[in-house]
Amino acid sequence: MPSYSQDFRDIVINKYKAGFSEVELSAFFDIDKRTVVSWIGLYNTTGDYSSKQGVGCGRVASFTDKALIGVNCT
């Protein structure tokens, strides 16, 4: 699945606010209707339709007490 820039998402949502339907936006911008519906749903429920890609990913440190092993934290 392609990743879309925030600028592109802003354009799509602004066209939606101007009165374009999900089907019209999907056809005009040549993106999947489910993507448009998802962005509009997020916009209508939370006001935030930005990408969440990479959020919450990554390794969680299992040991965080550096003072215990004598690591200089300054």
SEDRENVEX-382045 format. One line per field, with one value per atom (N, C-alpha, C): x, y, z; atom name; chain; residue number from 1; residue in three letters. Coordinates in Angstrom, 2 decimals. Example, Ala and Ser with C-alpha at 12.3 -4.5 7.8 and 13.67 -1.06 7.14 Angstrom:
! residues 2
c1: [13.19,12.30,13.20,12.85,13.67,12.90]
c2: [-5.69,-4.50,-3.30,-2.25,-1.06,0.03]
c3: [7.80,7.80,7.80,7.08,7.14,7.87]
mimar: [N,CA,C,N,CA,C]
marse: [A,A,A,A,A,A]
zami: [1,1,1,2,2,2]
vexmi: [ALA,ALA,ALA,SER,SER,SER]
//
This chain:
! residues 74
c1: [0.85,0.00,0.89,0.62,1.46,1.21,2.23,2.12,1.92,0.93,0.61,1.09,1.58,2.10,0.96,1.32,0.33,-0.26,0.55,0.05,-1.07,-0.85,-1.85,-3.12,-2.96,-4.12,-4.90,-4.18,-4.83,-5.66,-5.11,-5.82,-7.10,-7.01,-8.19,-9.25,-8.87,-9.84,-10.44,-9.64,-10.18,-11.20,-10.96,-11.93,-13.20,-13.04,-14.19,-15.02,-14.34,-15.03,-15.72,-15.20,-15.80,-17.01,-17.29,-18.50,-18.32,-17.09,-16.86,-17.18,-17.72,-18.03,-16.80,-16.90,-15.80,-15.50,-16.56,-16.39,-15.72,-16.14,-15.54,-14.07,-13.74,-12.36,-11.50,-12.03,-11.30,-10.98,-11.96,-11.76,-10.83,-11.02,-10.23,-8.75,-8.47,-7.08,-6.50,-7.32,-6.90,-6.32,-7.07,-6.71,-7.90,-7.63,-8.66,-9.73,-10.99,-12.10,-12.00,-11.50,-11.36,-10.40,-9.37,-8.41,-9.09,-9.85,-10.57,-11.58,-12.32,-13.32,-12.64,-11.47,-10.73,-10.30,-9.73,-9.30,-10.47,-11.57,-12.76,-13.34,-13.36,-13.84,-13.01,-11.69,-10.80,-11.03,-11.17,-11.39,-12.70,-13.75,-15.06,-15.11,-14.40,-14.48,-13.45,-12.23,-11.16,-10.61,-10.82,-10.24,-8.81,-8.25,-6.85,-6.83,-6.35,-6.29,-4.85,-3.90,-2.49,-2.08,-0.97,-0.46,0.01,-0.30,0.15,1.26,1.79,2.83,4.07,4.54,5.73,5.47,4.28,3.96,3.77,4.48,4.34,5.21,6.01,6.87,8.22,8.93,10.28,10.42,11.62,11.95,11.74,11.19,11.00,12.15,12.83,13.96,13.45,14.09,13.66,14.42,15.53,16.34,16.66,16.16,16.32,17.07,17.48,18.16,19.67,20.13,21.53,22.40,21.82,22.60,23.00,22.20,22.47,23.74,24.01,25.22,26.37,26.18,27.27,27.50,26.51,26.65,26.45,27.36,27.26,26.11,25.11,23.90,23.98,25.06,25.13,25.77]
c2: [-1.18,0.00,1.24,2.17,3.36,4.28,5.05,6.05,7.40,8.13,9.42,10.55,11.62,12.75,13.48,14.22,15.00,16.09,16.66,17.68,17.11,15.89,15.25,14.96,14.48,14.22,15.51,16.62,17.92,18.32,18.10,18.45,17.64,16.34,15.47,15.89,16.14,16.54,17.91,18.83,20.14,20.02,19.13,18.89,18.27,17.38,16.78,17.87,18.78,19.87,20.80,20.85,21.69,21.03,19.76,19.13,17.92,17.50,16.32,15.06,14.03,12.77,11.87,10.79,9.82,9.22,8.90,8.29,9.26,10.52,11.53,11.74,11.81,11.99,10.80,9.61,8.40,8.36,8.69,8.67,9.80,11.00,12.15,11.98,11.53,11.40,10.01,9.10,7.74,7.02,7.06,6.32,5.46,4.42,3.50,4.21,3.87,4.49,4.22,3.04,2.72,3.66,4.11,5.06,6.39,6.86,8.13,8.05,6.95,6.77,6.75,6.11,6.05,7.45,8.23,9.59,10.46,10.35,11.16,10.72,9.42,8.93,9.45,9.41,9.95,11.45,12.16,13.60,13.92,13.17,13.45,13.06,12.02,11.57,12.23,12.41,12.93,14.28,14.61,15.83,15.64,14.45,14.15,13.02,13.29,12.28,12.05,12.40,12.25,10.78,10.48,9.12,8.68,7.45,6.88,5.85,5.85,4.90,5.12,4.06,4.14,4.51,4.93,5.30,4.04,3.97,2.82,1.64,1.80,0.72,0.82,-0.24,-0.22,-1.03,-1.23,-2.04,-1.24,-1.88,-1.28,-1.75,-0.81,-1.16,-1.94,-3.07,-3.88,-3.53,-2.84,-2.45,-0.97,-0.17,1.28,1.89,1.10,1.63,1.69,2.76,2.90,3.13,3.76,4.01,2.72,1.69,0.40,-0.24,-0.03,-0.64,0.35,1.57,2.54,3.30,3.43,4.20,5.66,6.51,7.95,8.49,9.02,9.49,10.97,11.64,13.07,13.35]
c3: [0.00,0.00,0.00,-0.91,-0.97,0.22,0.52,1.58,0.93,1.40,0.81,1.72,1.12,1.90,2.60,3.62,4.35,3.46,2.58,1.65,0.77,0.26,-0.58,0.22,1.44,2.29,2.54,2.76,2.97,1.75,0.57,-0.67,-0.79,-0.53,-0.63,0.38,1.62,2.64,2.32,1.79,1.41,0.28,-0.67,-1.74,-1.16,-0.18,0.49,1.18,1.87,2.55,1.55,0.32,-0.71,-1.36,-0.99,-1.48,-2.37,-2.61,-3.43,-2.64,-3.31,-2.64,-2.63,-1.84,-1.77,-3.14,-3.88,-5.21,-6.16,-6.13,-7.01,-6.67,-5.39,-4.97,-5.37,-5.18,-5.53,-7.02,-7.84,-9.29,-9.74,-9.20,-9.62,-9.27,-8.05,-7.61,-7.87,-8.41,-8.74,-7.52,-6.43,-5.23,-4.82,-4.06,-3.64,-2.80,-3.07,-2.34,-0.85,-0.47,0.96,1.66,0.94,1.50,1.76,0.79,0.92,2.06,2.12,3.17,4.54,4.62,5.88,6.33,5.43,5.77,6.19,5.47,5.78,7.12,7.37,8.67,9.82,9.66,10.69,10.87,9.76,9.81,10.55,10.23,10.84,12.32,12.73,14.12,15.02,14.52,15.38,14.92,13.65,13.11,12.65,12.88,12.51,11.51,10.32,9.26,8.81,9.67,9.30,9.36,8.72,8.67,10.05,10.37,11.64,11.39,10.20,9.83,10.69,11.30,12.13,13.57,13.90,15.28,16.10,17.21,18.09,17.70,16.68,16.23,16.94,16.90,17.45,18.72,19.09,20.25,21.53,22.52,23.83,24.71,25.33,26.20,27.41,27.67,28.80,30.07,29.91,31.07,30.95,31.88,31.78,32.95,33.94,35.13,34.88,34.22,33.87,35.11,36.13,37.37,38.05,37.91,38.53,37.98,36.71,36.11,36.00,36.48,36.54,35.25,34.39,33.14,33.46,32.96,33.17,32.33,32.96,32.28,31.91,32.20,31.90,30.59]
mimar: [N,CA,C,N,CA,C,N,CA,C,N,CA,C,N,CA,C,N,CA,C,N,CA,C,N,CA,C,N,CA,C,N,CA,C,N,CA,C,N,CA,C,N,CA,C,N,CA,C,N,CA,C,N,CA,C,N,CA,C,N,CA,C,N,CA,C,N,CA,C,N,CA,C,N,CA,C,N,CA,C,N,CA,C,N,CA,C,N,CA,C,N,CA,C,N,CA,C,N,CA,C,N,CA,C,N,CA,C,N,CA,C,N,CA,C,N,CA,C,N,CA,C,N,CA,C,N,CA,C,N,CA,C,N,CA,C,N,CA,C,N,CA,C,N,CA,C,N,CA,C,N,CA,C,N,CA,C,N,CA,C,N,CA,C,N,CA,C,N,CA,C,N,CA,C,N,CA,C,N,CA,C,N,CA,C,N,CA,C,N,CA,C,N,CA,C,N,CA,C,N,CA,C,N,CA,C,N,CA,C,N,CA,C,N,CA,C,N,CA,C,N,CA,C,N,CA,C,N,CA,C,N,CA,C,N,CA,C,N,CA,C,N,CA,C,N,CA,C,N,CA,C,N,CA,C,N,CA,C]
marse: [A,A,A,A,A,A,A,A,A,A,A,A,A,A,A,A,A,A,A,A,A,A,A,A,A,A,A,A,A,A,A,A,A,A,A,A,A,A,A,A,A,A,A,A,A,A,A,A,A,A,A,A,A,A,A,A,A,A,A,A,A,A,A,A,A,A,A,A,A,A,A,A,A,A,A,A,A,A,A,A,A,A,A,A,A,A,A,A,A,A,A,A,A,A,A,A,A,A,A,A,A,A,A,A,A,A,A,A,A,A,A,A,A,A,A,A,A,A,A,A,A,A,A,A,A,A,A,A,A,A,A,A,A,A,A,A,A,A,A,A,A,A,A,A,A,A,A,A,A,A,A,A,A,A,A,A,A,A,A,A,A,A,A,A,A,A,A,A,A,A,A,A,A,A,A,A,A,A,A,A,A,A,A,A,A,A,A,A,A,A,A,A,A,A,A,A,A,A,A,A,A,A,A,A,A,A,A,A,A,A,A,A,A,A,A,A,A,A,A,A,A,A]
zami: [1,1,1,2,2,2,3,3,3,4,4,4,5,5,5,6,6,6,7,7,7,8,8,8,9,9,9,10,10,10,11,11,11,12,12,12,13,13,13,14,14,14,15,15,15,16,16,16,17,17,17,18,18,18,19,19,19,20,20,20,21,21,21,22,22,22,23,23,23,24,24,24,25,25,25,26,26,26,27,27,27,28,28,28,29,29,29,30,30,30,31,31,31,32,32,32,33,33,33,34,34,34,35,35,35,36,36,36,37,37,37,38,38,38,39,39,39,40,40,40,41,41,41,42,42,42,43,43,43,44,44,44,45,45,45,46,46,46,47,47,47,48,48,48,49,49,49,50,50,50,51,51,51,52,52,52,53,53,53,54,54,54,55,55,55,56,56,56,57,57,57,58,58,58,59,59,59,60,60,60,61,61,61,62,62,62,63,63,63,64,64,64,65,65,65,66,66,66,67,67,67,68,68,68,69,69,69,70,70,70,71,71,71,72,72,72,73,73,73,74,74,74]
vexmi: [MET,MET,MET,PRO,PRO,PRO,SER,SER,SER,TYR,TYR,TYR,SER,SER,SER,GLN,GLN,GLN,ASP,ASP,ASP,PHE,PHE,PHE,ARG,ARG,ARG,ASP,ASP,ASP,ILE,ILE,ILE,VAL,VAL,VAL,ILE,ILE,ILE,ASN,ASN,ASN,LYS,LYS,LYS,TYR,TYR,TYR,LYS,LYS,LYS,ALA,ALA,ALA,GLY,GLY,GLY,PHE,PHE,PHE,SER,SER,SER,GLU,GLU,GLU,VAL,VAL,VAL,GLU,GLU,GLU,LEU,LEU,LEU,SER,SER,SER,ALA,ALA,ALA,PHE,PHE,PHE,PHE,PHE,PHE,ASP,ASP,ASP,ILE,ILE,ILE,ASP,ASP,ASP,LYS,LYS,LYS,ARG,ARG,ARG,THR,THR,THR,VAL,VAL,VAL,VAL,VAL,VAL,SER,SER,SER,TRP,TRP,TRP,ILE,ILE,ILE,GLY,GLY,GLY,LEU,LEU,LEU,TYR,TYR,TYR,ASN,ASN,ASN,THR,THR,THR,THR,THR,THR,GLY,GLY,GLY,ASP,ASP,ASP,TYR,TYR,TYR,SER,SER,SER,SER,SER,SER,LYS,LYS,LYS,GLN,GLN,GLN,GLY,GLY,GLY,VAL,VAL,VAL,GLY,GLY,GLY,CYS,CYS,CYS,GLY,GLY,GLY,ARG,ARG,ARG,VAL,VAL,VAL,ALA,ALA,ALA,SER,SER,SER,PHE,PHE,PHE,THR,THR,THR,ASP,ASP,ASP,LYS,LYS,LYS,ALA,ALA,ALA,LEU,LEU,LEU,ILE,ILE,ILE,GLY,GLY,GLY,VAL,VAL,VAL,ASN,ASN,ASN,CYS,CYS,CYS,THR,THR,THR]
//
